[in-house]
Amino acid sequence: MRPFTAAAVQFAPAAGPLTERTVRENLDKAVAWTGRCVAATGAELVVLPESCTTGFTPGVPAGELWSLMSQIPGPVTEPLQEAARDLGVHVCFGTYERGGSPGVVHNAAVLVGPRGDVLGVYRKTHPFGGEDARRGGWVTAGTDVCVVDTALGRIGMAICFDGDFPELWRIQAVRGAEVICRPSALLRSADIWELTTRARAYDNHVYVVAANAVGADPAGVLYFGNSLIVTPIAEVVARAATQESWVAARLDPAAAMASLTPGSSVPQPFDHLAERNLELYDKHAADLLGPAQTTFPYSPYGSPPSRP
């Protein structure tokens, strides 16, 4: 990895029902915000929110969403590919992706390089609640991780609720990820958003560039922004508010692990990856990989609250 400036951009989806017109408006908006951000900050990596071509809750059935989207690369990615090429930057953005058969839709993060080529596609492996096709939603889960060698460094991707699952991030870190992009449209609290972003950065000693949506999606669901850039020792070096905006920060590999805590004179003495107890994990592989459930009462998606 070499030093470079990264930015997280947050903007609201186009108002009204999801149509071909609003998809185009969202793409135009994504291109415009990316261009303004790069001009103002000199960012070489720009991360946009989850499903920024539509808004997270599309308000249409999976079959209709499938028709409005495209395969990747395709019309849903081409405007941002052109923007990345014109600006000479890397762009990571979230979009729904047309799957291989009608009604199969993936929630994807796309990494585009400075020549406009698609360098990698990650398909969300942990759909959140109502989006999950297994629960009647519109998203079919992905089955693999994505870590890409770029001129900036090794870049991985995770999407929103994926931030709650440290195993996904650890796989990427073990594969050499130095920066992980987290396009999001988080529906919980700003505390959970910050907690999971900082924890995953610290767990794996990676930079995280996390762009969270703002405004209302086609179903009227509201998002709170607070996009973050976090260092490998969990320092928040850039934080947005709740309006349309961007934040940017310099990512420097020489400074990433220079101190135990931000600004401290005490050097960083440990490496979470090197100090894993592999014998322990191997011994308990069945526990790590087997099914499990919390022992506490909770309310599965769509069910009424549990009562004592």
Secondary structure, 3 states (H helix, E strand, C coil): CCCEEEEEEECCCCCCCCCHHHHHHHHHHHHHHHHHHHHHHCCCEEECCCCCCCCCCCCCCHHHHHHHCCCCCCCCCHHHHHHHHHHCCEEEEEEEEECCCCCCEEEEEEEECCCCCEEEEEECCCCCHHHEHHHCCCECCCCCCCEEECCCCEEEECCHHHHHCHHHHHHHHHCCCCEEEEEECCCCCHHHHHHHHHHHHHHHCCEEEEEECEEECCCCCEEECCCEEECCCCCEEEECCCCCEEEEEEECHHHHCCCCCCCCCCCCCCCCCCCCCHHHHHHCHHHHHCCCCCCCCCCCCCCCCCCC
